[in-house]
Amino acid sequence: MFAQLSKRPWIIAVVIAALLLAWLFSGDRFVAREDVEPDQPATTSDLARVEIQWLEAQPMQRQHVVQGQIEAWRRVELRAQVSGSVQNLDQDKGNRVAADQLLLSISPDDRPAQVARSEADVRQRQSDVTAAKRLRERSLVSANELMRLESELAKARAELDSARLQQRNTKIKAPFAGIYDQRMVELGDFVQPGQSLLTLVDIDRLKVSAQIAQQQVTQLELGQPVKVELLDGRTLQGELHFIAAAADPGSRSFRIEVKVDNPDGLRLAGASATLHIQTGEAMAHRLSPALLSLDETGRHGVKWVNDAQRVEFTPVQLISVDNQGAWVSGLPPKVALITLGQGFVQPGQQVRTQLAAEGS
């Protein structure tokens, strides 16, 4: 038979092709049986595992924390209003002075003489007007002449007031009680009008200025209590007494000022401080700042697991942050927060959960 087939090679080719087709068909069936059906659910062992911690919302005092600058309640730079030499330094810088106390004297020069001449001129003009009025009663002086004399009297009085003002301006006095803080001139210096002479500050009360974001300014009210924390850890109690009506065009933030009593006269003006502004009670969760993440739009939020064991991402509002943790709002009252593995799972993904160990 083999001899007969060898005489017909095309029969051998047909038989081999049939055998190959049968072998290929049986291989496809085997692979199909080994493949998993597309709609077959994944087993529990295939799910990502995360650690969770149950957190419940707690009442907390909502506050804004901003950096501020401490300033004297009042500060004035006194300038010369007349020219002359510094004749006397009536107070030493650093002294506490009362309102209207003499601080510095400028040479009077010929100003007393000018005052005396003006006073004499006023007396003469006044006498002329008095005499003209008597004559006017007998129609011996015209009304126009009397008006001219009264006008000259008014002019003489104005010149006298100016001369007296020039003389008073040689005495530099404190406009309010405070501390003689700086002096820019020395005895014998010649000064011109507008030249700086000294500065006076009032630190019996202080103000702390700061800038607050436009999103937060609506939560502030005048009279709110404010804790002022100094760089050395000491704290002072203050009160919000000014909120700007318009935002700064550059930063879009609002200037605020906090009033702080300083009965001990602490020398704090010019230093920096941290303001803690209380804005009422709110329900919030306290968690580690490391658990905060960003979504695709850049919003802060946290990942947690719902009852269906699927991951959810919820944006939160950061209320405050300190060394111990962060207070956030926006989460459900009770939430299974992912504490480990959150970077490997995405919202909507089903996961296996395991409670985090105590103290972890």
ChimeraX attribute file (.defattr): number of C-alpha atoms within 10 A of each C-alpha:
attribute: neighborCount
match mode: 1-to-1
recipient: residues
	/A:1	6
	/A:2	7
	/A:3	7
	/A:4	8
	/A:5	11
	/A:6	11
	/A:7	11
	/A:8	11
	/A:9	10
	/A:10	10
	/A:11	11
	/A:12	12
	/A:13	10
	/A:14	10
	/A:15	10
	/A:16	10
	/A:17	11
	/A:18	10
	/A:19	10
	/A:20	11
	/A:21	11
	/A:22	10
	/A:23	11
	/A:24	11
	/A:25	10
	/A:26	11
	/A:27	12
	/A:28	11
	/A:29	10
	/A:30	11
	/A:31	9
	/A:32	10
	/A:33	10
	/A:34	9
	/A:35	8
	/A:36	9
	/A:37	9
	/A:38	6
	/A:39	6
	/A:40	7
	/A:41	8
	/A:42	8
	/A:43	7
	/A:44	11
	/A:45	8
	/A:46	9
	/A:47	13
	/A:48	14
	/A:49	18
	/A:50	23
	/A:51	19
	/A:52	23
	/A:53	20
	/A:54	14
	/A:55	16
	/A:56	15
	/A:57	19
	/A:58	12
	/A:59	10
	/A:60	15
	/A:61	15
	/A:62	17
	/A:63	19
	/A:64	18
	/A:65	17
	/A:66	15
	/A:67	16
	/A:68	22
	/A:69	18
	/A:70	23
	/A:71	21
	/A:72	18
	/A:73	18
	/A:74	16
	/A:75	16
	/A:76	14
	/A:77	14
	/A:78	18
	/A:79	17
	/A:80	19
	/A:81	18
	/A:82	20
	/A:83	19
	/A:84	19
	/A:85	19
	/A:86	20
	/A:87	18
	/A:88	15
	/A:89	18
	/A:90	14
	/A:91	14
	/A:92	14
	/A:93	17
	/A:94	13
	/A:95	12
	/A:96	15
	/A:97	20
	/A:98	14
	/A:99	11
	/A:100	12
	/A:101	16
	/A:102	16
	/A:103	19
	/A:104	22
	/A:105	20
	/A:106	25
	/A:107	18
	/A:108	20
	/A:109	13
	/A:110	9
	/A:111	17
	/A:112	14
	/A:113	13
	/A:114	18
	/A:115	20
	/A:116	14
	/A:117	16
	/A:118	21
	/A:119	19
	/A:120	14
	/A:121	19
	/A:122	21
	/A:123	15
	/A:124	14
	/A:125	21
	/A:126	19
	/A:127	13
	/A:128	16
	/A:129	21
	/A:130	15
	/A:131	13
	/A:132	21
	/A:133	18
	/A:134	12
	/A:135	14
	/A:136	15
	/A:137	9
	/A:138	8
	/A:139	11
	/A:140	11
	/A:141	15
	/A:142	12
	/A:143	12
	/A:144	9
	/A:145	13
	/A:146	18
	/A:147	13
	/A:148	12
	/A:149	19
	/A:150	19
	/A:151	14
	/A:152	17
	/A:153	21
	/A:154	15
	/A:155	15
	/A:156	22
	/A:157	19
	/A:158	14
	/A:159	19
	/A:160	21
	/A:161	15
	/A:162	15
	/A:163	21
	/A:164	18
	/A:165	15
	/A:166	19
	/A:167	21
	/A:168	17
	/A:169	17
	/A:170	23
	/A:171	20
	/A:172	22
	/A:173	19
	/A:174	21
	/A:175	14
	/A:176	17
	/A:177	18
	/A:178	20
	/A:179	20
	/A:180	20
	/A:181	18
	/A:182	15
	/A:183	18
	/A:184	10
	/A:185	16
	/A:186	13
	/A:187	13
	/A:188	14
	/A:189	12
	/A:190	15
	/A:191	19
	/A:192	14
	/A:193	11
	/A:194	12
	/A:195	17
	/A:196	16
	/A:197	18
	/A:198	20
	/A:199	18
	/A:200	27
	/A:201	21
	/A:202	21
	/A:203	25
	/A:204	19
	/A:205	17
	/A:206	25
	/A:207	26
	/A:208	27
	/A:209	23
	/A:210	20
	/A:211	21
	/A:212	22
	/A:213	14
	/A:214	15
	/A:215	9
	/A:216	12
	/A:217	18
	/A:218	8
	/A:219	12
	/A:220	17
	/A:221	13
	/A:222	13
	/A:223	13
	/A:224	15
	/A:225	18
	/A:226	23
	/A:227	19
	/A:228	26
	/A:229	18
	/A:230	16
	/A:231	11
	/A:232	7
	/A:233	9
	/A:234	9
	/A:235	14
	/A:236	13
	/A:237	16
	/A:238	23
	/A:239	20
	/A:240	21
	/A:241	16
	/A:242	16
	/A:243	19
	/A:244	13
	/A:245	9
	/A:246	11
	/A:247	17
	/A:248	13
	/A:249	8
	/A:250	6
	/A:251	11
	/A:252	14
	/A:253	19
	/A:254	19
	/A:255	18
	/A:256	21
	/A:257	23
	/A:258	27
	/A:259	21
	/A:260	23
	/A:261	16
	/A:262	17
	/A:263	10
	/A:264	9
	/A:265	12
	/A:266	11
	/A:267	12
	/A:268	16
	/A:269	17
	/A:270	11
	/A:271	13
	/A:272	19
	/A:273	24
	/A:274	21
	/A:275	26
	/A:276	19
	/A:277	22
	/A:278	17
	/A:279	17
	/A:280	11
	/A:281	11
	/A:282	16
	/A:283	17
	/A:284	25
	/A:285	23
	/A:286	19
	/A:287	18
	/A:288	14
	/A:289	17
	/A:290	10
	/A:291	16
	/A:292	18
	/A:293	16
	/A:294	12
	/A:295	12
	/A:296	5
	/A:297	6
	/A:298	9
	/A:299	14
	/A:300	16
	/A:301	21
	/A:302	24
	/A:303	24
	/A:304	23
	/A:305	26
	/A:306	14
	/A:307	8
	/A:308	9
	/A:309	15
	/A:310	17
	/A:311	22
	/A:312	18
	/A:313	18
	/A:314	15
	/A:315	19
	/A:316	18
	/A:317	14
	/A:318	16
	/A:319	19
	/A:320	15
	/A:321	16
	/A:322	9
	/A:323	7
	/A:324	9
	/A:325	13
	/A:326	19
	/A:327	23
	/A:328	25
	/A:329	18
	/A:330	15
	/A:331	22
	/A:332	13
	/A:333	13
	/A:334	11
	/A:335	19
	/A:336	21
	/A:337	24
	/A:338	25
	/A:339	22
	/A:340	17
	/A:341	12
	/A:342	21
	/A:343	12
	/A:344	9
	/A:345	18
	/A:346	14
	/A:347	14
	/A:348	14
	/A:349	13
	/A:350	19
	/A:351	20
	/A:352	16
	/A:353	18
	/A:354	13
	/A:355	15
	/A:356	15
	/A:357	9
	/A:358	6
	/A:359	4
	/A:360	7
